[in-house]
Amino acid sequence: MSKFSPSHDAFAALRYPQFVNLITGNSLVTVASLMQEVVIGYELYRITHDPLSLGLIGLAEALPYISVALFGGHFADRYDKRTIMKLSLGVIVACSLALLWVLIPSHRAQIPQNTMLLYTYSIISVIGLARGFYSPAASSLKAFLTPREVYSNAATWSSTFWQTGAITGPGIAGFLYAYLGLANTLWIVVAVFGLSFLMLSFIQKQPTPETPEAKTDLLTSIREGIQFVYQNKIIFYSISLDLAAVLFGGVIAILPVFAEDILKVGPEGLGVLRAAPSVGAVLTILMTAYFPPTRHAWRNMLIAVAGFGVATLVFAVSTHFWLSVVMLFLTGAFDSISVVVRQTILQVIPPDYMRGRVVAVNSVFVSSSNEIGAFESGVAAKLFGTVPSVLLGGGLTMLIVGWVWFRSRDLFDVQLT
């Protein structure tokens, strides 16, 4: 691996081609996954007019993911990460083809609606299982493709590519759905997954790091990763804060309700709403390449999560489309700061031989905040109404930030760079 001076070099991590291949492939996976999520969510809501059907999409993926992610972290520490990623992605492609078969109107008309929903949620569950192995392998591989001195810059560019995918996927999904239809959009999803597989094929095999641990069984290995996270205060609080904020304050899963019933902007408007947080995130992350938020990491993280909560509260009461877009933009901007800080922590602090397991624990928290949060959003919207449920979530986010600030004031002096 060639050596480059990282001093004041905003593009330091991008000078390592295999790292670029990895984050490009991951970005394409994000594009395809979110395109699939948006069009399936909109189609199911259009059929059922039930916000709970949106929440169940998140639950169907999250529960299998959480159940295997810690095992995925163990295997990522012990075996070739590229192979794990490619096998997992192959399963995801097969499931995407199965979703295409179930949901296109010509096939859907031949089965009862409840059976169609059961098939859909079951296939999404298998995708969740595959992601439980893919994510720890992909996240832990990043640290092996760049030198330690550019980890912070690598976290910035990894987040930038991810957020670019998160803009592109939802942003084009609504328009593709509107102009090409559900079936053609799902075929494009399969093609993008194929491109990501190609990019990952260009990454060379990396050596499996030697571990000072004695050979342990699977459950002991997983327990060691959990203990490391729990005993390291900055890791534990950073991922716990993200879990609580996104779990209660996230609104992404119920955006079809806002697009269809509150703002009345249809699938094209849904694409704009869904992409707005990622646009804010990308622009902010690009700024962090020049002004890293890791110098006063913990202070910046708490401010960012508080800003996320405030923007969520304003979005909840907005009845104007562009004000809603701006607030979603701000949620993405604030969230991106905490993402860069957390990803830097996860690369800098864990030793190489344990990084897969630590990342897997983080993945469980992230999935809980996103997918379980999606289920929580659907249930809360059904029980309390859409707007009251978002107000409640934003308020809880602000309370959680205050509690974490009180419990973690000693972390204000931690410097990651």
N, C-alpha and C positions, 0 to 999 in steps of 0.2 A: 504494500500500500504506500503510495507516494506521500511525501510529507509536504504540507503547505503551512505557512504561517497563518494562524487564525486571527492575529491581532487586527482589530478594526476591519475585518473582512466579513461583510454581510453575506457573502456567498460561499463561505468556507466549506460547508457541508456538501454543497452542490458540486464540488470539485472531485468527489468520489463517485465514479460512475455506477457502481453496484448499489450504493445508497440511493441514487437517483432512480435506478430500475425498481428498487423496492417501493419507494414512496409513490412512484408513478403507477405501479401495479396496484398498490393499496388504494390510490385515488380512483382508479377505474373500478375497483370493487365497490367503493363507496358510491360512485355514479350509478352503477347498475343496481345496487341494493336499494338506494333511495328512489330511483325511478320506479322500481318494482313496488316499493312501499307506498308511494304516493298514488299510483294508479290503482293498486289493489284496494287501498283504503277508500279512495273516492268511489270506486265501483261498488264496494260493499255498502258504503253509506247510501249511495244512490238506490241500491236495491232494498235495503232494510230501513233506512231513515232512523237508525238507532245508534246513538253515540257509543253504546256499549260494544257494538260490533268493531269499532275502531280500537277500543281498549283491549279487546280480546286478541287482536293481531299482535300487540306488544307482549301480552301475557303468553301467547302460544310460542313466541320465539324466546322469551326471557327465561322461562322455567327450564327448558332443556339446556339452554346456554349455561345458566348458573349451575346446573347439576353436573356438568362435565368440565367447566372451565378450569377448575383446580387440577383435575387430571391432565387437562391440556397443558397447563404450566409445567407439570412434572415431566411430561413427554418432551416438551420444548427444551428443558434443561438436559435431557438424556439422549436425544436423538436429533437427526438432521432436520433442521427447521424448515428448509425448502421443501423437503418431501412431505412433511406434515401439511404445509400450506397448499401444495398442489393437489394432494389427495382430498383435502377439505373442500377446495374450490371445485374439484370435479363433482363432488356430491351436491354442492350448491347449484351448479349448472344443471344437473339432472333434475333437481327439485324445481328449478325455474321452468324447465320444459314441462314438468308435470302440472305446474300452476297454469301454464298456457293452455294445456289440454282441458283442465277443469273449468277455467273461467271464460273461455271464448264463448260467445252466445250460442253457436251451433251445438256445442256439447252441453252447455249449461241448461239448455231448454229440455234436455232429455232426462234430467235428474231433479228430484225435489230440492227446494231451496235449502232446507236444513241439512240435507246430505251434501250439497255443494259447499255449504259453510264448514261442515265437518271435514271434508276433503281438504279445503283450503287451509284451515287451521292446522291440520295434521301435517301437511307438507311444510308449512312455515315452521312447525316444531322441528322437523328434520333439518331445516336450514339452521335453526338455532343450535342444534347439536354440532353441526359442522363448524359453525362460527366459534363454538367453544374450544375447538382445537386450532382453528386458523388464527384467531386473534392473539393468544399468548405467543405463538410461534412468530408471527409477524412483528409484534411489538418488541419482543426480546431480540430479534435478529438485527434491529436497527443499530444497537450498540456495538455490534461486531463489524459494522461496515464503515465506521468512522472512528478516528482516534478520540480519546477521552477529552482532549482540550477543545473540541468543537461540539460536544454533546448539547450544549445550550442552543447553539446555532442549528444543530440537526433537529432538535425538538421544534424550533421555530419553523423550519422548512417542511418537516413532516406534517405539522399542523396546517401549514399553508396549503400543501397539496391535498390533504384530507378535506379541508374546508372548500377548496376549489371544486373538488368532487361533490361536496355537499351543496354547493351552489348549482353546479351544472345539472346534477341528477334531478332534483325537484324543479329547477327552473325550466327545464325542457320537457319534463314528464307531463305537466298539465297541457302544454301546447301539442305534444305528440298525441296525447289521448284525444284532445279535441279535434285534431285534423287527420290523424292516421287511424284512430280507433284503438281499442284495447289490445287486440291480437297483435297488430303490427308493432305496438309499443313494447309488448312483452318479448317479441322476437328481437327487437333492438337490445333489450336487456340481456338476452342470452349472448348476443354478439359482443357486447361490451365485456361481459364476464370472460369470453374467449380471449379478448385482447389482453386482459389482465393476466390470464394464465400465461400468455406469450411473454409478457414483460418479466414475470417471475422466473421463467425458464432461463433468462440471461444471467441470473445471479449464480455465482459459483458456490460450491459447497464450502461451508465454514467449519473449522474444527470445533468439536464439542469440548467446552472447557473442562479441565480437570477439577475435581471437587475435593476439598480437604475432609469432607464428611465421610464417615464410614458408610459402606454400602447399606442402604436402608430399604425397607419395604415401601410400597406405594403410599400407604396412608401416613406413615411416619414422615416421608418426604414432603407430602402436602402439609402436614402439621408444622413442619419446620418453616415453610414459607409463610404460613399464617402467623406464627409466632414472631417471625422477623418483622412483619408489617405492624403487628400490635405493639411490639416493644420499641419501634422507631417512631417517635412522636410526630415528626413532621410528615412522614408518609401517612401515618394513620389519620391525622387530622385533615390532611389535604384531600384524601380520597373520601373521607366521611363528610366533609363540607360539600364536596361536589355531589355526593349521593343525596344528601338532604335537600340541597337547593334545587337540583333538577327534578328530583322525585316529586316535590310539592309545587315548584314554581314553573315547571315545563308545560308548554301549551301546544307543542308540535302535533301531538296525536289528535287533538280535537280541532285542528285548523279547518278540516272539511266542514265542520259545523259552522264556524265563523264565515267561511267562504260561501256556503250554501244558504244559511238561514239568517245571519246577522248582517254581514256586509253585502251579501247577494252579488258576488262577483264571478261565480261559476268556476270551472276548472282552470281557465287562464289566470284568474285572480288567485286561485289556490296555489298555482305554480309560483307566482310572485311572492305571496305570503310565505310559502315554504322555503323559498330561496333567500329571503331577506336576512334571516339570522346569519347565514353563511357568508353573505356579501359583507356584512359588518365584521364578521370574524376574519375574513381574508384580509381586508384592508387594515384591520388592527394588527394582525399577525405580521404583515409586511412591515409595519412600523416597528414591531418588536425585533426585527432583524437588525435594525439600526439602534433602537433604544430598548435593550433587553429588560424585561420586568423582573429579572432574577436578582438584581442588586439589593432591593428591599423586598424580597420575595413574599414574605408572609403578609406584610402590610398591603402590598398590591393585590394579593389574592383576596383578602377580606373586603377591600374597597370594590373590587370587581364583582364579587358575589352580591354585595349590597346593591350595586348599580343594576345588576341583573334583576333583583327583586323589585326595585322601583319601576323599571321599564315594564315588567310584567303587570304591575298594578295599573299603570296607565293604559296598557294594551287592553286590559279587561274591561275598562269603561269606555273605550273608544268606539264610536259608531262611524268614523270616517276612515275610508280605506287607506289613504296615504299616511295618516297618523298611525294607524295600526302597523303599516309597513315600517315606518321609522322606529317604532318601539320594538318591533321584532329585530330590526337592524341592530339596535342598541343591545338587546339581549345577546346577540351573537358577538358583538364587539366586547362586551364585558366577559362573556364566557371564555372567549379565546385567550384572554390574559391568564385566567386560572388554568386553562389547558396547558399553555406553555410552561407555566411554573410547575405544574404537577408532572408533566412529561420530563422536564429537566431533573426533578427530584428522583423520578423512577429510573433515570439513566445514570445519575451521578452516585447515588447512595448504595443501591444493592450491589453485592459482588457478582462477577460474571456467572459463577456457577449456580446462583440462586435467582437471577433476574427473571427467568421464565416464570417461576412460581410467584414471585412478587408481582409481576405484571398480571398474572392470572387472578390474583386476589383483587388487584385494581380493576380488572375486567369484570369481575363479579359485581363490584360496587357500581361501575359505569353502566353495566347492563341493568342492574337493579334501578338505577336512577332513570335510565332512558326507557327501557321496555316495561318494567314494572310501573314506572311513572306514567307511561302511556295508558296502562290499564287503570291506574288510579285516576287519571284524568277522565277517562271514559265513565268510570263508576261515579265519580264526584259530579260530573256534568249531568248524569242521569238522575242522581239523587237530589242535588241542590240547584240544578240549573247551570247552564254553561258559564255565564258571567260570574255568579256568586262563587262557583268552584274555583275560578281563576283568581278572584280576589282573595279567597281563603288561602290558596297556595302561595301567592305573593306575600301575604302577611306572615305566613309561617316561615318563609325564607328569611325575612328580615329578623324575626325572632331568633332563628338558628344562627345567623351571622353574629348577633350580639352575644349569644351564649358561647360560641366558639372563640370569639375575641377574648372574652373573660377567662376562658380556660387555657388559652395558648399564648399569653402575652410574652412568655419567654422566647417564643420563636421569632419575634421581631428582629432579633439580632443575628439570625442565621443568614449567611451569605453563601449562595450557590455558585457564584463565579468570582 
